[in-house]
Amino acid sequence: MRDMTRTVHHPIISEEGYASLAVPTHRASTIVFEDAQSYATRGARDLDGYSYGMHGTPTQRVLEAQITALEGGLKAVVLPSGQAAIAAVFLSVLKPGDHVLLAETAYPPVTGLCRNFLAPLGITWSTYPPGIGAGIETYLTPQTRLIWMESPGSTTMEIEDVPAIARLAQERGILTGIDNTWATPLLFKPLAHGVDFSMQALTKYPGGHSDILMGSVTVTDEALRKGLRDVMRMLGFHTAPDAISLVLRGIETMAVRLVHSGRIAGELAQEISDRHPVEVLSPVLPSDPGHEIWVRDFLGASGLFSVVLPEAWESRLDIALDSLEIFTIGASWGGTRSLIAPMRIADQRITPNPRNDRVILRISVGLEEPDDLRDDLDRFFAILAQK
Ligand SMILES: *Cc1c(COP(=O)(O)O)cnc(C)c1O
């Protein structure tokens, strides 16, 4: 072997005696084959096997297996973002003529997907008000193929009666899916309640550091898994191994981070509700309409809740936001840094509610010292309440 060849043929070394707690990051586009026969028959390898980097490396298989175990599913797939994960579910089961029924409180880009991409393909959609449980029946059409839930709902945090909806859908032969990003499978296990697709944005708590986008979908049925993998193959949805290795690292601390952020967020939500003339939206509060079902179905709370501002405060909101020293203004959530995002939801809601026209602050509690967060919020609310 001459030098030029040597530069591209890595030497083979012994790994004997080597062991590490870290999951190796395997990168690959090309997968190589031992012999002509294994190349010729590569198409016969199953969905867990390796044939091209697009379909995953062992690093991805570790993440898939870990999510599968946490969700209590049969198999998980990993996608390049949470939104891609939702799109893959929809595209894997909806055909022209089908109807998809969405929670009105679903992550807003989901309605964008339906309106701009699926509707022109002949797939119809409509929304239902969250929190209606088995009352969802009246929103079904003979064409409804999929019900898409999110609990708590985006920004307004309504809890859905997932078991009731899943039971009704099963009786009707309708598939169900849920965006479980708020709870993660540590705090709520949708598949155990009969939901067909459990989706989460790994971008949030599993990634945990505001620097990665990724999503996952977990199922209990091999045919549904195959449908997802077909969509991923045909649309070329690939997730980079380096990002996956960072999510694997994030998951190692997720349980501890969630307990901390959830406890502090619960305390802050109660304190804000007690001390200020605002509506606090969080299923943790005993006064919240979703509290009972949340206690029944969930194992805890994560660090995200919302605050509806009185109209009279809105003119001072920008000054108050600019005064924040610990909280940062930003969307996304689930990272180490606490965030505040002022949201307007009017164009995402059909069901009338006075708060639809108000500014809603979405607060994500991170890992700072809680009293620093309290001091920051005290300053913030003092500015808002100025006469
Ligand atoms: C962030 C988020 C998503 C989308 O995840 P991306 O990785 O940002 O595409 C979907 N659903 C919910 C509830 C989210 O918070």
The ligand as an SDF file (V2000), in Angstrom:
LIG
                    3D

 15 15  0  0  0  0  0  0  0  0999 V2000
  -41.3010   22.8690   19.5630 C   0  0  0  0  0  0  0  0  0  0  0  0
  -42.5310   22.0910   19.3940 C   0  0  0  0  0  0  0  0  0  0  0  0
  -42.7660   21.3700   18.2270 C   0  0  0  0  0  0  0  0  0  0  0  0
  -41.8550   21.4230   17.0400 C   0  0  0  0  0  0  0  0  0  0  0  0
  -40.5680   20.9880   17.3000 O   0  0  0  0  0  0  0  0  0  0  0  0
  -39.3820   21.5060   16.3550 P   0  0  0  0  0  0  0  0  0  0  0  0
  -38.2850   20.5530   16.6540 O   0  0  0  0  0  0  0  0  0  0  0  0
  -39.0940   22.9150   16.7620 O   0  0  0  0  0  0  0  0  0  0  0  0
  -39.8690   21.3930   14.9360 O   0  0  0  0  0  0  0  0  0  0  0  0
  -43.9220   20.6350   18.1490 C   0  0  0  0  0  0  0  0  0  0  0  0
  -44.8080   20.6000   19.1610 N   0  0  0  0  0  0  0  0  0  0  0  0
  -44.6100   21.2810   20.2950 C   0  0  0  0  0  0  0  0  0  0  0  0
  -45.6240   21.1910   21.3830 C   0  0  0  0  0  0  0  0  0  0  0  0
  -43.4780   22.0510   20.4480 C   0  0  0  0  0  0  0  0  0  0  0  0
  -43.3040   22.7390   21.5710 O   0  0  0  0  0  0  0  0  0  0  0  0
  1  2  1  0
  2  3  1  0
  2 14  2  0
  3  4  1  0
  3 10  2  0
  4  5  1  0
  5  6  1  0
  6  7  2  0
  6  8  1  0
  6  9  1  0
 10 11  1  0
 11 12  2  0
 12 13  1  0
 12 14  1  0
 14 15  1  0
M  END
$$$$
